[in-house]
């Protein structure tokens, strides 16, 4: 029969403890589970049974935390993994991710498309900024490229022109060279490509960059 030889509080996470059995690391659990199952040093245990019970408890807690996070906002797989990583082991997180994907609580492709739609229709961002926003949300590379590929170039040009006109109304009394530079910088910040910015400026100001 195995014996619990040490229950040690973790230094980085005071809510968790490391359990040692027969002087070897057994597993890490939440401190409250020590009291729930009346675990203590010197206690004789069946290793397999205890590990199974504790793993199930940790899985339930990890799943509950993940669902709570998702109740506040959609998340990518990577972000869920990141937010669970401080409290749970990788194998527990893998089980939670499997559950979330199976029940469609997380789906990077759908999330990426939602972000693209919001960025295009509400924020009126260009492709470069949208790509960066998707990356910051933890969306996987394939889903990012798939979502970006669906962008309509005419819509992107329309958004760039809209933003350029708004900026032009604020600075139209400036020197023409400054107007060109300020609009260029503004559209670049909003994530539009050089080609789109050039088209917008040529149409709005009726001038080519080489004429400036």
For each residue, the residues with C-beta under 8 A, 3 or more apart:
1: 44 45 46
2: 21 22 44 45 46 47
3: 21 22 42 43 44 45
4: 7 19 20 21 26 39 40 41 42 43 45
5: 20 21 22 23 41 42
6: 18 19 20 23 41
7: 4 17 18 19 20 34 39 40 41
8: 17 18 20
9: 14 16 17 31
10: 13 14 16 17 18 28
11:
12:
13: 10 16 86 87
14: 9 10 31
15: 30 31 87
16: 9 10 13 28 29 30 31 87
17: 7 8 9 10 28 29 30 31 34
18: 6 7 8 10 25 26 27 28
19: 4 6 7 25 26 27 28 29 39
20: 4 5 6 7 8 23 24 25 26
21: 2 3 4 5 24 26 45 47
22: 2 3 5
23: 5 6 20
24: 20 21
25: 18 19 20
26: 4 18 19 20 21 47 51
27: 18 19 51 54 55 89
28: 10 16 17 18 19 89
29: 16 17 19 33 34 54 57 58
30: 15 16 17 33 57 58 61 87
31: 9 14 15 16 17 34 35
32: 35 36
33: 29 30 36 37 39 54 57 58
34: 7 17 29 31 37 39 40
35: 31 32 38
36: 32 33 57
37: 33 34 50 53 54
38: 35 43
39: 4 7 19 33 34 43
40: 4 7 34 43
41: 4 5 6 7
42: 3 4 5
43: 3 4 38 39 40
44: 1 2 3
45: 1 2 3 4 21 49 50
46: 1 2 49 50
47: 2 21 26 50 51
48: 51 52
49: 45 46 52 53
50: 37 45 46 47 53 54
51: 26 27 47 48 54 55
52: 48 49 55 56
53: 37 49 50 56 57
54: 27 29 33 37 50 51 57 58
55: 27 51 52 58 59 92
56: 52 53 59 60
57: 29 30 33 36 53 54 60 61
58: 29 30 33 54 55 61 62 88 89 92
59: 55 56 62 63 92 95 96
60: 56 57 63 64
61: 30 57 58 64 65 87 88
62: 58 59 65 66 84 87 88 92 93 95 96
63: 59 60 66 67 96 99
64: 60 61 67 68
65: 61 62 68 69 83 84 87
66: 62 63 69 70 80 83 84 96 100 105
67: 63 64 70 71 105
68: 64 65 71 72
69: 65 66 72 73 75 80 83
70: 66 67 73 74 75 80 100 105 106
71: 67 68
72: 68 69
73: 69 70
74: 70 106 111 114
75: 69 70 79 80 83 106 111 137 138
76: 79 80 106 108 111 137 138 139 140
77: 80 81 97 100 101 106 108 138 140
78: 81 82 138 139 140
79: 75 76 82 83 137 138
80: 66 69 70 75 76 77 83 84 93 96 97 100 106
81: 77 78 84 85 93 97
82: 78 79 85 138
83: 65 66 69 75 79 80 86
84: 62 65 66 80 81 87 88 92 93 96
85: 81 82 88 90 93
86: 13 83
87: 13 15 16 30 61 62 65 84
88: 58 61 62 84 85 92 93 96
89: 27 28 58 92 93
90: 85 93 94
91: 94 95
92: 55 58 59 62 84 88 89 95 96
93: 62 80 81 84 85 88 89 90 96 97
94: 90 91 97 98
95: 59 62 91 92 98 99
96: 59 62 63 66 80 84 88 92 93 99 100
97: 77 80 81 93 94 100 101 106
98: 94 95 101 102
99: 63 95 96 102 103 105
100: 66 70 77 80 96 97 103 105 106
101: 77 97 98 104 105 106 107
102: 98 99
103: 99 100
104: 101 107
105: 66 67 70 99 100 101
106: 70 74 75 76 77 80 97 100 101 111
107: 101 104 110 111
108: 76 77 111 112 139 140 143
109: 112 113 143 146 147
110: 107 113 114
111: 74 75 76 106 107 108 114 115 137 139 143
112: 108 109 115 116 134 139 143 144 146 147
113: 109 110 116 117 147 150
114: 74 110 111 117 118
115: 111 112 118 119 130 133 134 137 139 147
116: 112 113 119 120 130 134 147 148 150 151
117: 113 114 120 121
118: 114 115 121 122 123
119: 115 116 122 123 125 129 130 133
120: 116 117 123 124 125 130 151 155 156 159
121: 117 118 124
122: 118 119
123: 118 119 120
124: 120 121 159 162 163 190
125: 119 120 129 130 133 159 190 191
126: 129 130 156 159 160 187 190 191 192 193 196
127: 130 131 148 151 156 191 192 193
128: 131 132 191 192 193
129: 119 125 126 132 133 189 190 191
130: 115 116 119 120 125 126 127 133 134 148 151 191
131: 127 128 134 135 144 148 191
132: 128 129 135 136 191
133: 115 119 125 129 130 136 137
134: 112 115 116 130 131 137 139 143 144 147 148
135: 131 132 138 139 144
136: 132 133
137: 75 76 79 111 115 133 134
138: 75 76 77 78 79 82 135
139: 76 78 108 111 112 115 134 135 143 144 147
140: 76 77 78 108 143 144
141: 144 145
142: 145 146
143: 108 109 111 112 134 139 140 146 147
144: 112 131 134 135 139 140 141 147 148
145: 141 142 148 149
146: 109 112 142 143 149 150
147: 109 112 113 115 116 134 139 143 144 150
148: 116 127 130 131 134 144 145 151
149: 145 146
150: 113 116 146 147
151: 116 120 127 130 148 155 156
152: 155 156
153: 156 157 196
154: 157 158
155: 120 151 152 158 159
156: 120 126 127 151 152 153 159 160 192 196
157: 153 154 160 161 196 199 200
158: 154 155 161 162
159: 120 124 125 126 155 156 162 163
160: 126 156 157 163 164 187 190 192 196 197 200
161: 157 158 164 165 200 203 204
162: 124 158 159 165 166
163: 124 159 160 166 167 186 187 190
164: 160 161 167 168 183 186 187 200 201 204
165: 161 162 168 169 204
166: 162 163 169 170
167: 163 164 170 171 182 183 186
168: 164 165 171 172 179 183 204
169: 165 166 172
170: 166 167
171: 167 168 174 178 179 182 183
172: 168 169 179
173:
174: 171 178 179 182
175: 178 179
176: 179 180 205 207 212
177: 180 181 212
178: 171 174 175 181 182
179: 168 171 172 174 175 176 182 183 205
180: 176 177 183 184 201 205 207 209 212
181: 177 178 184 185
182: 167 171 174 178 179 185 186
183: 164 167 168 171 179 180 186 187 200 201 204 205
184: 180 181 187 188 197 201
185: 181 182 188 189
186: 163 164 167 182 183 189 190
187: 126 160 163 164 183 184 190 192 196 197 200
188: 184 185 191 192 197
189: 129 185 186
190: 124 125 126 129 160 163 186 187
191: 125 126 127 128 129 130 131 132 188
192: 126 127 128 156 160 187 188 196 197 200
193: 126 127 128 196 197
194: 197 198
195: 198 199
196: 126 153 156 157 160 187 192 193 199 200
197: 160 184 187 188 192 193 194 200 201
198: 194 195 201 202 209
199: 157 195 196 202 203
200: 157 160 161 164 183 187 192 196 197 203 204
201: 164 180 183 184 197 198 204 205 207 209
202: 198 199 205 206 207 208
203: 161 199 200 206
204: 161 164 165 168 183 200 201
205: 176 179 180 183 201 202
206: 202 203
207: 176 180 201 202 211 212
208: 202 211 212
209: 180 198 201 212
210:
211: 207 208
212: 176 177 180 207 208 209
